[in-house]
Amino acid sequence: MSTLQGSTGRMRGGQRGRESKRMRKPAKKTKKAVVFFEVEILDAKTKDKLCFLDKVEPNATIGEIKSMFHKSHPQWYPARQSIRLDPKGKSLKDEDVLQHLPVGTTATFYFRDLGAQISWVTVFLTEYTGPLVLYLMFYFRVPFIYAPKYDFTTSKHWVVHLACMCHSFHFFKRLLETLFVHRFSHGTMPLRNIFKNCTYYWGFAAWMAYYINHPLYTPPIYGEQQIRLALVIFLFCQIGNFSIHIALRNLRPPGSKTRKIPYPTKNPFTWIFLLVSCPNYTYELGSWLGFTLMTQCLPVAFFTLVGFIQMTVWAKGKHRSYLKEFRDYPPVRSPILPFIL
Ligand SMILES: NC(=O)c1ccc[n+]([C@@H]2O[C@H](COP(=O)([O-])OP(=O)(O)OC[C@H]3O[C@@H](n4cnc5c(N)ncnc54)[C@H](OP(=O)(O)O)[C@@H]3O)[C@@H](O)[C@H]2O)c1
């Protein structure tokens, strides 16, 4: 166990000389004394005391407490710390202020190690570059995928080339959005998640690409009409998805973590906010439905279904958070599908 004096408390220590002079000659107007906190941090699993922080300023944030804890335990940098009020409870936010938490002047927090962290941008780039590259390997029919006589041959069906363009466009758009559009509130995520997420994205991309680019692939049953309709749906939803991402970006000033209620803007693609809390997921679903219609391929339909289930779970969670956080949240909105789900 280590004992540290709160850094903010330390800064105040230098003022003590001046304060004692004031005591000799009482001031007419006495300032309200600052009540410092004592903070103890226990291991959430073993309940062992890991750290004791003395004289922590009441307006210190959890983020600052994490930095103080980090000084005594350099292996646990702030991003991998989860600080909680209850060993099994939710992690406190970095912005939470000590004096506003339901704790006494001797506060007890519980620590959990979140494991090695990796930045979100790295995560997304890894997740999205994989499908992009893998799909193209199947499209160009590199050796050892299909029979040797098909190595580096191209499909005779134009829908296969169109599908490759759409798939590449989709993931390239996601990469660019990750780099230049999204303003994430969390800097990092656990390193182990990347293996799970990459298995999902890379695995599905390979599975879909294998069948779409297969030499024996057969084009959609209703031919050109079906492909054209599918392309329109796909492009419409891609523009819609991008428009929502721009609208979400504009809700958050650069460098902040502000969360606001999203409303329709001048862009008609955002008017769906009138009915849905997470329309970026609605448009994402639409894009994959379009891609399924275009390729008429079972693995694509399966990817669309799994993605829809996952996004519905997230959309419901986000919808609940909006209702909890904003009293004036529009009651007519559904999480992902207007009036249905
Ligand atoms: N096909 C699939 O299986 C699949 C699955 C998931 C996602 N995706 C795609 O990836 C995209 C991004 O996914 P995501 O889950 O990160 O989307 P998201 O949670 O809706 O977030 C997109 C960005 O907007 C921010 N944001 C969201 N609501 C906000 C609000 N009320 N105020 C201010 N900022 C807000 C988010 O910040 P925070 O960092 O604070 O959240 C994040 O930076 C999706 O739109 C979708 O196109 C595809």
The ligand as a Gaussian input file, in Angstrom:
#p B3LYP/6-31G(d) Opt

LIG

0 1
 N      -22.004000      -3.533000     -39.704000
 C      -21.809000      -3.606000     -38.421000
 O      -21.838000      -4.683000     -37.855000
 C      -21.550000      -2.343000     -37.634000
 C      -21.581000      -2.404000     -36.241000
 C      -21.326000      -1.234000     -35.523000
 C      -21.033000      -0.059000     -36.177000
 N      -20.997000       0.004000     -37.522000
 C      -20.716000       1.286000     -38.237000
 O      -19.773000       2.049000     -37.561000
 C      -20.343000       3.339000     -37.293000
 C      -19.826000       3.860000     -35.961000
 O      -20.307000       3.002000     -34.929000
 P      -20.439000       3.471000     -33.427000
 O      -21.041000       2.317000     -32.691000
 O      -19.148000       4.052000     -32.951000
 O      -21.538000       4.656000     -33.586000
 P      -22.036000       5.714000     -32.535000
 O      -21.894000       5.176000     -31.155000
 O      -23.368000       6.179000     -32.949000
 O      -21.006000       6.881000     -32.617000
 C      -20.545000       7.557000     -33.733000
 C      -19.791000       8.793000     -33.216000
 O      -20.728000       9.793000     -32.807000
 C      -20.542000      10.125000     -31.441000
 N      -21.856000      10.332000     -30.822000
 C      -22.880000       9.442000     -30.767000
 N      -23.956000       9.985000     -30.160000
 C      -23.600000      11.249000     -29.796000
 C      -24.268000      12.320000     -29.109000
 N      -25.531000      12.196000     -28.680000
 N      -23.618000      13.473000     -28.904000
 C      -22.335000      13.606000     -29.333000
 N      -21.631000      12.636000     -29.985000
 C      -22.257000      11.470000     -30.207000
 C      -19.799000       8.936000     -30.849000
 O      -19.085000       9.334000     -29.707000
 P      -18.736000       8.343000     -28.473000
 O      -17.309000       8.018000     -28.639000
 O      -19.024000       9.154000     -27.275000
 O      -19.637000       7.140000     -28.575000
 C      -18.906000       8.515000     -31.986000
 O      -17.767000       9.308000     -32.074000
 C      -21.856000       3.116000     -37.286000
 O      -22.584000       4.271000     -37.545000
 C      -21.982000       2.119000     -38.369000
 O      -21.973000       2.768000     -39.613000
 C      -21.256000      -1.139000     -38.246000

